[in-house]
């Protein structure tokens, strides 16, 4: 699944491809973001670990249907 993380005061979002269950990932993110001093750690499919301080996370987007990606600028359908 694809995960995108918006980071406060950063013009680009982090994009990761991760394995696992979307519900479990969402639960983990929710638990981590409850504490401002926590760090949200994710590991991508290639084994790279990315950490973002919880206080800097603007949003987390989880896309579980990666095979339906769209390209272009027109309205989705």
C-alpha positions as CSV (number, residue, x, y, z in Angstrom):
1,X,0.0,0.0,0.0
2,X,1.1,3.6,-0.5
3,X,1.5,6.0,2.4
4,X,1.8,9.7,2.1
5,X,2.8,11.9,5.0
6,X,2.4,15.7,5.1
7,X,5.1,17.3,7.3
8,X,4.5,20.8,8.7
9,X,6.7,23.5,7.2
10,X,7.9,21.2,4.4
11,X,6.8,21.8,0.8
12,X,6.9,18.1,-0.2
13,X,5.2,15.1,1.3
14,X,6.9,11.9,2.2
15,X,5.8,8.9,0.0
16,X,6.4,5.3,1.0
17,X,5.3,1.9,-0.2
18,X,4.8,-0.3,2.8
19,X,3.6,-3.9,3.3
20,X,1.0,-4.9,5.9
21,X,-2.6,-4.3,6.9
22,X,-4.1,-0.8,6.5
23,X,-6.2,-1.1,9.7
24,X,-3.1,-2.1,11.7
25,X,-1.1,0.8,10.2
26,X,-3.9,3.3,11.0
27,X,-4.1,2.1,14.6
28,X,-0.3,2.4,14.9
29,X,-0.4,6.0,13.5
30,X,-3.2,7.0,15.8
31,X,-1.4,5.6,18.9
32,X,1.8,7.4,17.9
33,X,0.2,10.7,17.2
34,X,-1.4,10.9,20.7
35,X,2.0,12.0,22.1
36,X,3.7,15.1,20.9
37,X,7.1,13.8,21.8
38,X,6.7,10.5,19.9
39,X,8.2,9.7,16.5
40,X,6.2,8.0,13.8
41,X,8.4,5.3,12.4
42,X,7.5,3.5,9.1
43,X,9.5,0.9,7.2
44,X,9.1,0.7,3.4
45,X,9.2,-2.4,1.2
46,X,12.9,-2.0,0.7
47,X,13.7,-2.0,4.4
48,X,14.3,1.8,4.8
49,X,13.1,3.3,8.0
50,X,11.6,6.8,8.0
51,X,10.8,8.7,11.2
52,X,8.7,11.9,11.6
53,X,8.2,13.7,14.9
54,X,4.5,13.4,15.8
55,X,4.3,17.1,16.4
56,X,5.3,17.8,12.8
57,X,2.8,15.4,11.1
58,X,0.1,17.4,9.2
59,X,-1.7,14.4,7.7
60,X,-1.3,10.7,6.8
61,X,-2.9,9.3,3.7
62,X,-3.1,5.5,3.2
63,X,-4.0,4.1,-0.2
64,X,-4.7,0.4,-0.3
65,X,-5.8,0.1,-3.9
66,X,-2.5,0.9,-5.7
67,X,-3.6,-0.8,-8.9
68,X,-6.1,2.0,-9.6
69,X,-3.7,4.9,-9.8
70,X,-4.7,7.7,-12.2
71,X,-2.4,9.9,-14.3
72,X,-3.4,13.2,-15.7
73,X,-5.3,16.4,-14.7
74,X,-8.9,15.6,-15.6
75,X,-11.6,14.7,-13.2
76,X,-11.4,11.1,-11.7
77,X,-13.9,8.6,-12.8
